Amino acid sequence: MMRRIAQAWGFASIVLLPNYVDMTSAAGDARMRIAVPLTRIALAHLTDMFIVGVLFALVMAALRKLSGWPWIRWALMAALPILLFLRNLNVVPFDVPHWAIAACAVAWCAAFLALILKGPRIAGKLRAIGGNVLAGFSVFALVVTLQLVRAALWRPGTQAFSHPVPAAPANRPRLVWVLFDELSYKYVFETRDPTLQMPNFDRLRSESTLYTDVTPVAYRTTRAVPSLMLGRAVTDVEYTPDNRYLVQIGDSSPWQTFDPNASLFGLAQQSGVTTSVIGWYLPYCPIFVRVVTQCYWSNDDDQDRGPTMLQASYAENVWFPLRVLFESCFSPDRAWDDETRWASESHIDSVRDTSRHALDVLSSSQADVIYLHIPAPHPVAFWNRRTAQFALGGSYIDGLDYCDRLLGQMLDILEKQPRWNATMIVVQGDHSWRTEMWRPLPGWSAEDERVSHGGEWDPRPLVIIHSPGEQTPQIVGAPTPLLFLHDAVAGEIRTIAQSPAHP
């Protein structure tokens, strides 16, 4: 009896692993991305493990009563390893070609059948080993269960804080730094789709310096942003249960705690320059709590917690992952559509919330440096450019339309303020549109396929810098590492620090 319970528990932990892996991994991805407790999400995952384990045990008990059980058992032993591997392809840290999977599956089944027919004694021993291996996964299940319990008890750092910022004279320099996540130079300016109009990016370009050949510093936001903040290439990050942000700098350096005092915001604080931060995806406020003047961050996306949603009820977060699991087995197209809808709804919440706070800060904050990390045009799709409304089923091009509209609102606010003529604006992508990553995932549209020419990847993020008083377009066409922005921002912070702080 205990052996069968262990088998059911182990099976449930493996088949559901893609749903919770980022909540239990050492990297702490889900903890890093979310500004509220994970309690409801973790309990939903634990409930799913219980449900799948009970169902597996009941099905196996029914199969054991059938007259054909010996052959059914052989079929299960041949099929389960393949099915569990396919289920966990997204967890495998490297790409596995489909042909390799098919070839290995055929070879495994053929070898298994030959062993049953030609070596029944060896096959019998293998059968016993297989049952013990599945039961042995209960050790893994126990570890996962404890990690999910720990995730349920975890509490995030602060989500928002604000210290008073005094008014500054109109001639005091100011920096507005806007990071549009996944903003690609190619699709904004070089090969803009003829169906897309971007008047506000064109407006900014007409009085700014555009960099046409920027070399990215990292493929992922978690590396690119801290690299920009420190001025050194960050190669890996972790977020511990006690909310410490760890980084590796270089290929073989030891882990070290990210030092906010060594960052650009730390430089600003040491120079008497006030800062206001609106962030997404990274725990900006817990990291920079001692050096930033004002801060807010959030992330409602589901991508690091499996198919669960912060706004959904506990019952919905229990049911939806099981529904997608069932659909992926019997109706993959429907599972794809459901995951796309769920992911889009949560991303819409992220974009709407962050954009609203960004516009509020631009309208009301007197901070010398305003940093805005906007989760657009980052997939999945969240906008319909034809209706100018948040919507499901769009494309990366729709996301660019949203960015242009938001940029127009930002510029309209800034141009009416007394410090406009002393304002430097940096608009950038942390990396470009990662077509290779998004193409195999739910949310990739026919328009994405057309615009990207079948998923061709261009690595260049967009960078535009408007200096105070600049009125004509300039172009820098030479290869430029994205890390140059660190020195540019640091230089502007020093310029601000040298200016009168009071009217």
BELPEDA-V815678 format. One record per residue. N is the residue number from 1. RES is the residue in one letter. D_CENTER is the distance of its C-alpha to the mean C-alpha in whole Angstrom. Layout:
n->{N;N}
res->{RES;RES}
d_center->{D_CENTER;D_CENTER}
This chain:
n->{1;2;3;4;5;6;7;8;9;10;11;12;13;14;15;16;17;18;19;20;21;22;23;24;25;26;27;28;29;30;31;32;33;34;35;36;37;38;39;40;41;42;43;44;45;46;47;48;49;50;51;52;53;54;55;56;57;58;59;60;61;62;63;64;65;66;67;68;69;70;71;72;73;74;75;76;77;78;79;80;81;82;83;84;85;86;87;88;89;90;91;92;93;94;95;96;97;98;99;100;101;102;103;104;105;106;107;108;109;110;111;112;113;114;115;116;117;118;119;120;121;122;123;124;125;126;127;128;129;130;131;132;133;134;135;136;137;138;139;140;141;142;143;144;145;146;147;148;149;150;151;152;153;154;155;156;157;158;159;160;161;162;163;164;165;166;167;168;169;170;171;172;173;174;175;176;177;178;179;180;181;182;183;184;185;186;187;188;189;190;191;192;193;194;195;196;197;198;199;200;201;202;203;204;205;206;207;208;209;210;211;212;213;214;215;216;217;218;219;220;221;222;223;224;225;226;227;228;229;230;231;232;233;234;235;236;237;238;239;240;241;242;243;244;245;246;247;248;249;250;251;252;253;254;255;256;257;258;259;260;261;262;263;264;265;266;267;268;269;270;271;272;273;274;275;276;277;278;279;280;281;282;283;284;285;286;287;288;289;290;291;292;293;294;295;296;297;298;299;300;301;302;303;304;305;306;307;308;309;310;311;312;313;314;315;316;317;318;319;320;321;322;323;324;325;326;327;328;329;330;331;332;333;334;335;336;337;338;339;340;341;342;343;344;345;346;347;348;349;350;351;352;353;354;355;356;357;358;359;360;361;362;363;364;365;366;367;368;369;370;371;372;373;374;375;376;377;378;379;380;381;382;383;384;385;386;387;388;389;390;391;392;393;394;395;396;397;398;399;400;401;402;403;404;405;406;407;408;409;410;411;412;413;414;415;416;417;418;419;420;421;422;423;424;425;426;427;428;429;430;431;432;433;434;435;436;437;438;439;440;441;442;443;444;445;446;447;448;449;450;451;452;453;454;455;456;457;458;459;460;461;462;463;464;465;466;467;468;469;470;471;472;473;474;475;476;477;478;479;480;481;482;483;484;485;486;487;488;489;490;491;492;493;494;495;496;497;498;499;500;501;502;503}
res->{M;M;R;R;I;A;Q;A;W;G;F;A;S;I;V;L;L;P;N;Y;V;D;M;T;S;A;A;G;D;A;R;M;R;I;A;V;P;L;T;R;I;A;L;A;H;L;T;D;M;F;I;V;G;V;L;F;A;L;V;M;A;A;L;R;K;L;S;G;W;P;W;I;R;W;A;L;M;A;A;L;P;I;L;L;F;L;R;N;L;N;V;V;P;F;D;V;P;H;W;A;I;A;A;C;A;V;A;W;C;A;A;F;L;A;L;I;L;K;G;P;R;I;A;G;K;L;R;A;I;G;G;N;V;L;A;G;F;S;V;F;A;L;V;V;T;L;Q;L;V;R;A;A;L;W;R;P;G;T;Q;A;F;S;H;P;V;P;A;A;P;A;N;R;P;R;L;V;W;V;L;F;D;E;L;S;Y;K;Y;V;F;E;T;R;D;P;T;L;Q;M;P;N;F;D;R;L;R;S;E;S;T;L;Y;T;D;V;T;P;V;A;Y;R;T;T;R;A;V;P;S;L;M;L;G;R;A;V;T;D;V;E;Y;T;P;D;N;R;Y;L;V;Q;I;G;D;S;S;P;W;Q;T;F;D;P;N;A;S;L;F;G;L;A;Q;Q;S;G;V;T;T;S;V;I;G;W;Y;L;P;Y;C;P;I;F;V;R;V;V;T;Q;C;Y;W;S;N;D;D;D;Q;D;R;G;P;T;M;L;Q;A;S;Y;A;E;N;V;W;F;P;L;R;V;L;F;E;S;C;F;S;P;D;R;A;W;D;D;E;T;R;W;A;S;E;S;H;I;D;S;V;R;D;T;S;R;H;A;L;D;V;L;S;S;S;Q;A;D;V;I;Y;L;H;I;P;A;P;H;P;V;A;F;W;N;R;R;T;A;Q;F;A;L;G;G;S;Y;I;D;G;L;D;Y;C;D;R;L;L;G;Q;M;L;D;I;L;E;K;Q;P;R;W;N;A;T;M;I;V;V;Q;G;D;H;S;W;R;T;E;M;W;R;P;L;P;G;W;S;A;E;D;E;R;V;S;H;G;G;E;W;D;P;R;P;L;V;I;I;H;S;P;G;E;Q;T;P;Q;I;V;G;A;P;T;P;L;L;F;L;H;D;A;V;A;G;E;I;R;T;I;A;Q;S;P;A;H;P}
d_center->{42;40;39;38;36;34;33;32;30;28;28;26;24;23;23;20;18;15;15;15;14;11;13;16;15;16;13;13;9;9;12;10;8;11;14;16;18;16;20;20;17;19;22;21;20;23;25;23;25;28;28;27;30;33;32;32;35;37;37;38;41;42;42;44;47;47;50;47;45;46;45;42;41;41;39;36;36;36;33;31;29;29;27;25;24;23;21;19;18;14;15;17;16;18;19;22;24;25;29;28;27;30;33;32;32;35;37;36;37;40;41;41;43;45;45;46;49;50;50;50;50;47;45;46;45;42;41;42;40;37;38;37;34;32;34;33;29;30;30;26;26;28;25;22;24;25;21;20;23;22;19;21;23;20;20;18;19;20;18;20;24;26;29;32;32;35;36;37;39;38;39;36;34;30;27;24;21;18;15;14;10;11;14;17;20;22;21;22;25;26;26;25;26;29;28;26;27;26;29;27;25;29;30;28;29;32;33;30;29;27;26;26;25;22;21;17;17;14;12;8;8;8;12;13;13;15;17;18;19;21;22;22;19;17;16;15;13;14;14;17;19;21;18;19;16;18;17;19;21;22;22;25;25;24;22;22;21;20;23;22;26;25;22;23;23;25;28;28;29;31;33;33;30;29;25;23;19;17;13;9;6;9;12;15;18;18;18;20;22;25;25;24;26;24;20;18;14;12;9;10;8;9;6;7;10;12;13;14;14;15;18;19;22;23;25;22;19;22;23;20;19;22;23;20;22;25;24;23;26;28;27;23;23;23;21;19;20;19;15;15;17;15;11;13;15;12;10;14;14;11;13;16;16;15;17;20;20;20;23;24;24;25;28;29;28;31;28;29;25;23;19;17;13;13;9;12;13;9;9;10;14;15;18;22;23;27;27;25;23;20;20;18;19;18;17;16;19;19;16;18;21;19;18;22;23;21;22;26;26;25;27;30;29;30;33;35;34;37;35;33;36;35;31;29;26;23;20;18;15;13;13;14;13;12;14;15;12;11;15;16;13;14;14;16;19;22;22;19;21;24;23;21;24;23;19;21;18;19;18;19;17;19;21;24;26;29;31;34;37;35;37;36;34;33;31;30;30;31;28;26;23;20;21;24;23;23;27;27;25;27;30;30;29;33;34;33;35;38;38;40;38;40;42}
